[in-house]
Amino acid sequence: MSDKYTQDDPRFNQFLPTLTPVSLLLSSDVISPTTMLTSFDLGEEKSQIPCHSMLIEKGDEALLSDLGLREDVENFTPFLHNTLLKVFGTASAPHPIAQLKESGYKLDRLKAVIISHKHFDHSILAYTFIVIILGLGSLKSIGPGYPKDPNGQWETSWLEKYKFIELPKVETAGAWSGDIAEVSAEKEKKWERLGCFEHAVDWFGDGSFWLIDAPGHCCGHIMALCRVTTQPDTYVLLAGDAAHHQTMYLPVPTSEGDFRSPKPVINGKVQFAEDPIKATFVVGQLTRMTQEDNVMVILAHEKEVKDVVDYHPNDIAKWKEMGWKEQKERKVTEDAIRRAG
């Protein structure tokens, strides 16, 4: 090796901030009445929106966030068939684990699955995992599952078969203990403030991947902030179901006065929220993060993402260089103007 240092020299890189490559997998689609995603809709319009899974890599270790819909739709629980599936259509795709296997990915790299929240379009546990991480209170909210609970959305067999670990209470002071402390255990974990987020955990202890408490949509809802490049640092905020449409957190306000704007007004009322007050607060945090030039927000069901970014096996590290953030946001503005016209 030459004594001359270059930017990609490993002797130099060891002192640089570390990153976590992120790649998207399209696990399935949901067909939803548009008015349930955003109030800026056209009558009885329906929208086909993606259910994204995210592969997050760190050295030899990898995490998989969210798992999408099940392929065998007929095997959803009776409660789902009698309620949500009467409103929402489904377009299933191979399970993200199956997609990874088909692509030749080494599945033994997967150390944990992170479920952003309990809902049926994020949590199909069709494969065996070492551990499944959930937000606080998720298991109590899920209950014993079907058939033990006739109204269960999860299967009892999943809850009995897999190992689940919840994040601790946000009031927990100091280093975490117990099973959660042993997952990716190189550094201690604790709740910290991260920018506008009150409770976040530096998962690997180096600032490259944060899990964020993001209540409101439902009990135990969590998000993740990933540093995908260094020099300069750029980030992707995986926002789960904190919102279901970009119009919930866009446009970002400016200091320019606009008392009689010709732009269409978008009703930003939060949809699908168990706690609308907390959910609205989290949406405000998405707007605040979007204001940062080096942060791109991706919702789990953000359909504009599907038309813009690269999918696995490519990662999304080049989002800023490729202008993907601006492209997906521009699509919303253009669509709003078209609808208002």
C-alpha positions as CSV (number, residue, x, y, z in Angstrom):
1,M,0.0,0.0,0.0
2,S,1.3,3.4,-0.9
3,D,2.2,5.9,1.9
4,K,0.2,8.5,0.1
5,Y,-3.3,8.9,1.6
6,T,-6.4,9.0,-0.7
7,Q,-10.0,9.7,0.2
8,D,-10.9,6.0,0.0
9,D,-7.8,4.8,1.8
10,P,-8.9,2.5,4.7
11,R,-6.3,4.1,6.9
12,F,-8.1,7.3,6.4
13,N,-11.7,6.0,6.5
14,Q,-11.4,4.5,10.0
15,F,-11.5,8.1,11.3
16,L,-14.5,9.1,9.3
17,P,-18.2,8.9,10.4
18,T,-19.6,5.5,9.6
19,L,-22.7,4.9,7.6
20,T,-25.5,2.3,7.1
21,P,-26.4,1.5,3.4
22,V,-30.1,1.3,2.9
23,S,-31.9,-0.4,0.1
24,L,-35.6,-0.6,-0.6
25,L,-37.7,-3.7,-1.4
26,L,-41.2,-3.5,-2.7
27,S,-43.0,-6.2,-0.7
28,S,-46.6,-5.5,-1.9
29,D,-49.1,-2.9,-2.8
30,V,-52.3,-1.7,-1.1
31,I,-55.2,-0.2,-3.0
32,S,-56.8,2.5,-0.8
33,P,-59.5,5.1,-1.2
34,T,-57.4,8.2,-1.8
35,T,-59.5,10.2,0.7
36,M,-58.1,8.0,3.4
37,L,-54.6,9.0,2.5
38,T,-55.1,12.7,1.9
39,S,-58.2,14.9,1.8
40,F,-57.0,16.5,-1.4
41,D,-58.6,13.8,-3.6
42,L,-61.0,13.6,-6.5
43,G,-64.3,12.0,-5.4
44,E,-64.2,8.2,-5.4
45,E,-60.6,7.9,-6.5
46,K,-58.4,5.0,-5.4
47,S,-54.7,5.0,-5.1
48,Q,-52.3,2.0,-5.4
49,I,-49.6,2.6,-2.9
50,P,-46.5,0.5,-2.1
51,C,-45.6,-1.3,1.1
52,H,-41.9,-0.8,1.4
53,S,-39.4,-3.0,3.3
54,M,-36.0,-1.6,4.1
55,L,-32.7,-3.5,4.2
56,I,-30.2,-1.8,6.5
57,E,-26.6,-3.0,6.5
58,K,-23.8,-2.4,8.9
59,G,-20.5,-4.2,8.2
60,D,-21.3,-8.0,8.3
61,E,-24.6,-7.3,10.0
62,A,-28.0,-6.4,8.5
63,L,-31.4,-5.5,9.8
64,L,-34.7,-5.7,7.9
65,S,-37.4,-3.2,8.6
66,D,-41.1,-4.1,7.9
67,L,-42.3,-7.1,6.0
68,G,-45.4,-6.1,4.0
69,L,-48.5,-8.1,3.2
70,R,-48.8,-11.8,3.0
71,E,-48.9,-13.5,-0.4
72,D,-51.6,-15.9,0.6
73,V,-54.3,-13.3,1.1
74,E,-56.9,-15.9,1.8
75,N,-55.1,-16.7,5.1
76,F,-55.5,-13.3,6.7
77,T,-57.4,-13.6,9.9
78,P,-61.3,-13.5,9.9
79,F,-61.2,-10.1,11.6
80,L,-59.1,-8.6,8.8
81,H,-61.3,-10.2,6.1
82,N,-64.4,-8.8,7.7
83,T,-63.1,-5.2,8.3
84,L,-60.0,-3.7,6.6
85,L,-59.9,-6.0,3.6
86,K,-63.5,-4.8,2.7
87,V,-62.0,-1.3,2.3
88,F,-58.5,-2.0,1.1
89,G,-57.5,-4.1,-1.9
90,T,-54.1,-5.9,-2.0
91,A,-51.5,-6.7,-4.7
92,S,-49.1,-9.0,-3.1
93,A,-45.5,-9.6,-4.2
94,P,-42.9,-12.1,-2.9
95,H,-42.0,-11.7,0.8
96,P,-38.9,-9.5,1.2
97,I,-36.9,-12.4,2.6
98,A,-37.8,-14.5,-0.5
99,Q,-36.7,-11.6,-2.7
100,L,-33.3,-11.4,-0.8
101,K,-32.8,-15.1,-1.1
102,E,-33.7,-15.1,-4.8
103,S,-31.1,-12.3,-5.4
104,G,-28.4,-14.4,-3.7
105,Y,-28.2,-12.3,-0.6
106,K,-26.6,-14.1,2.4
107,L,-29.5,-14.4,4.8
108,D,-27.2,-15.2,7.7
109,R,-26.3,-11.6,7.8
110,L,-29.8,-10.7,9.1
111,K,-29.5,-10.3,12.9
112,A,-33.0,-8.8,13.6
113,V,-36.2,-7.6,12.0
114,I,-37.6,-4.3,13.0
115,I,-41.4,-3.9,12.8
116,S,-42.3,-0.2,12.6
117,H,-45.7,-1.0,14.0
118,K,-48.3,-3.8,14.4
119,H,-50.5,-3.3,11.3
120,F,-51.3,-6.1,8.9
121,D,-49.4,-4.5,5.9
122,H,-46.1,-4.4,7.8
123,S,-45.8,-7.5,9.8
124,I,-46.1,-10.8,7.9
125,L,-43.8,-13.2,9.9
126,A,-43.5,-15.9,7.3
127,Y,-39.9,-16.8,8.1
128,T,-37.8,-17.6,11.2
129,F,-35.8,-14.7,12.6
130,I,-33.4,-14.5,15.5
131,V,-35.3,-11.6,17.0
132,I,-38.1,-9.2,16.1
133,I,-37.9,-5.7,17.6
134,L,-41.1,-3.7,18.3
135,G,-42.0,-0.4,19.9
136,L,-43.1,-0.3,23.5
137,G,-46.6,-1.6,24.1
138,S,-47.0,-3.4,20.8
139,L,-47.4,-6.9,22.2
140,K,-50.0,-5.9,24.7
141,S,-51.9,-4.1,21.9
142,I,-51.6,-7.1,19.6
143,G,-52.9,-9.5,22.2
144,P,-52.8,-13.3,22.0
145,G,-53.6,-13.4,18.3
146,Y,-56.0,-15.5,16.3
147,P,-57.6,-18.0,17.1
148,K,-57.1,-17.3,20.8
149,D,-58.6,-13.9,20.2
150,P,-61.4,-14.1,17.5
151,N,-60.7,-10.5,16.6
152,G,-56.9,-10.9,16.4
153,Q,-55.0,-9.5,13.5
154,W,-51.8,-11.5,14.1
155,E,-51.7,-15.3,14.3
156,T,-51.3,-16.9,17.6
157,S,-48.7,-19.2,16.1
158,W,-46.4,-16.2,15.3
159,L,-46.6,-15.0,18.8
160,E,-45.7,-18.4,20.2
161,K,-43.0,-19.2,17.7
162,Y,-40.8,-16.1,17.4
163,K,-38.8,-14.1,19.9
164,F,-40.0,-10.5,20.3
165,I,-38.2,-7.7,22.1
166,E,-39.8,-4.3,22.8
167,L,-38.0,-1.0,23.2
168,P,-38.1,0.2,26.8
169,K,-40.1,3.0,28.3
170,V,-39.0,6.4,27.2
171,E,-38.7,7.3,30.9
172,T,-35.9,4.7,31.2
173,A,-32.8,6.6,32.3
174,G,-29.3,5.5,31.5
175,A,-28.1,2.4,29.7
176,W,-30.7,-0.2,28.7
177,S,-30.5,-3.7,30.2
178,G,-32.0,-7.1,29.4
179,D,-32.6,-8.7,26.0
180,I,-32.8,-5.4,24.1
181,A,-29.3,-4.5,25.3
182,E,-27.9,-7.7,23.7
183,V,-29.0,-7.0,20.2
184,S,-26.1,-5.4,18.3
185,A,-24.4,-5.2,21.6
186,E,-21.1,-3.5,20.7
187,K,-22.1,-0.3,22.4
188,E,-24.6,0.5,25.2
189,K,-28.0,1.7,24.2
190,K,-30.0,4.5,25.9
191,W,-32.7,7.0,25.0
192,E,-31.2,10.3,23.8
193,R,-32.5,13.5,22.2
194,L,-31.8,13.7,18.5
195,G,-32.5,17.0,16.9
196,C,-36.3,17.6,17.0
197,F,-36.9,14.0,18.3
198,E,-37.3,13.7,22.0
199,H,-36.5,10.0,22.3
200,A,-34.1,8.1,20.0
201,V,-31.5,5.4,20.4
202,D,-28.1,5.3,18.7
203,W,-28.3,1.7,17.7
204,F,-24.7,1.0,16.8
205,G,-23.2,3.7,19.0
206,D,-21.6,5.6,16.1
207,G,-24.5,7.9,14.9
208,S,-25.1,5.9,11.7
209,F,-28.5,4.4,12.6
210,W,-31.1,5.7,15.1
211,L,-34.4,4.2,16.1
212,I,-36.9,6.9,17.0
213,D,-40.0,6.8,19.2
214,A,-42.8,8.2,17.0
215,P,-46.2,7.7,18.7
216,G,-49.6,8.7,17.3
217,H,-50.3,6.5,14.4
218,C,-50.6,3.6,16.8
219,C,-49.2,2.2,19.9
220,G,-45.5,1.4,19.5
221,H,-44.9,3.2,16.2
222,I,-41.2,3.8,15.5
223,M,-39.1,5.4,12.8
224,A,-35.4,5.2,11.8
225,L,-32.8,7.7,10.7
226,C,-29.9,6.3,8.6
227,R,-26.7,8.0,7.6
228,V,-26.2,6.8,4.0
229,T,-23.1,8.9,3.0
230,T,-20.3,10.8,4.6
231,Q,-18.3,13.8,3.2
232,P,-20.9,15.2,3.1
233,D,-23.2,13.5,5.6
234,T,-26.6,12.6,4.1
235,Y,-29.5,10.8,5.8
236,V,-32.7,9.0,5.0
237,L,-35.5,9.1,7.5
238,L,-37.6,5.9,7.3
239,A,-40.8,7.3,8.6
240,G,-43.1,4.3,8.6
241,D,-46.8,5.3,8.8
242,A,-46.2,8.6,10.5
243,A,-48.0,9.8,7.4
244,H,-49.4,8.1,4.4
245,H,-48.9,10.8,1.8
246,Q,-46.4,13.5,1.2
247,T,-49.1,16.2,1.4
248,M,-49.2,15.5,5.1
249,Y,-45.7,17.0,5.7
250,L,-45.3,19.1,2.5
251,P,-44.8,21.9,1.5
252,V,-42.1,23.0,3.9
253,P,-43.0,26.6,5.1
254,T,-40.9,29.5,4.0
255,S,-40.3,32.9,5.4
256,E,-41.9,34.6,2.4
257,G,-45.4,36.0,3.1
258,D,-48.2,34.6,1.0
259,F,-51.6,35.9,2.2
260,R,-53.5,35.1,-1.0
261,S,-51.5,32.3,-2.6
262,P,-52.6,31.0,-6.0
263,K,-51.2,27.6,-4.9
264,P,-53.8,25.0,-4.0
265,V,-54.5,24.6,-0.3
266,I,-54.0,21.1,1.0
267,N,-55.9,19.9,4.1
268,G,-53.2,18.4,6.3
269,K,-55.5,16.6,8.7
270,V,-53.7,13.4,9.9
271,Q,-55.4,10.1,8.8
272,F,-55.2,6.7,10.5
273,A,-54.2,8.0,14.0
274,E,-55.0,6.4,17.3
275,D,-53.8,9.6,18.9
276,P,-54.3,12.5,16.5
277,I,-52.5,15.0,18.7
278,K,-49.3,13.0,19.0
279,A,-49.6,12.0,15.3
280,T,-49.8,15.7,14.2
281,F,-46.8,16.5,16.3
282,V,-44.8,13.7,14.6
283,V,-45.9,15.0,11.1
284,G,-44.5,18.4,12.1
285,Q,-41.2,16.6,12.8
286,L,-41.2,15.2,9.3
287,T,-41.7,18.7,7.9
288,R,-38.8,19.9,10.1
289,M,-36.5,17.1,8.9
290,T,-37.5,17.6,5.2
291,Q,-36.4,21.2,5.6
292,E,-32.8,19.9,5.9
293,D,-31.1,19.7,2.5
294,N,-29.2,16.5,3.6
295,V,-32.3,14.6,4.8
296,M,-34.8,12.7,2.6
297,V,-38.0,11.4,4.2
298,I,-39.5,8.1,3.0
299,L,-42.9,7.0,4.1
300,A,-43.6,3.3,4.1
301,H,-46.4,3.9,1.6
302,E,-45.1,6.9,-0.3
303,K,-46.1,6.1,-3.9
304,E,-43.9,8.9,-5.5
305,V,-40.8,7.0,-4.2
306,K,-41.7,4.0,-6.3
307,D,-41.3,6.1,-9.5
308,V,-38.1,7.8,-8.5
309,V,-35.6,5.8,-6.5
310,D,-33.6,2.6,-7.1
311,Y,-34.6,-0.6,-5.5
312,H,-32.5,-3.5,-4.2
313,P,-29.9,-4.7,-5.0
314,N,-29.0,-1.0,-5.5
315,D,-29.0,1.2,-2.4
316,I,-30.3,4.8,-2.1
317,A,-27.1,6.4,-1.0
318,K,-27.0,8.6,-4.1
319,W,-30.4,10.2,-3.5
320,K,-29.0,13.7,-3.1
321,E,-26.7,13.4,-6.1
322,M,-29.6,12.1,-8.2
323,G,-32.1,14.7,-7.0
324,W,-34.6,12.1,-5.9
325,K,-35.9,14.1,-3.0
326,E,-36.8,17.0,-5.3
327,Q,-38.2,14.7,-7.9
328,K,-40.6,13.0,-5.6
329,E,-41.7,16.3,-3.9
330,R,-42.2,17.9,-7.3
331,K,-44.6,15.1,-8.3
332,V,-46.9,16.1,-5.4
333,T,-46.9,19.8,-6.3
334,E,-47.7,19.0,-9.9
335,D,-50.4,16.6,-8.9
336,A,-52.0,19.2,-6.5
337,I,-52.0,21.9,-9.2
338,R,-53.6,19.5,-11.7
339,R,-56.3,18.5,-9.3
340,A,-57.0,22.1,-8.4
341,G,-57.3,23.1,-12.1
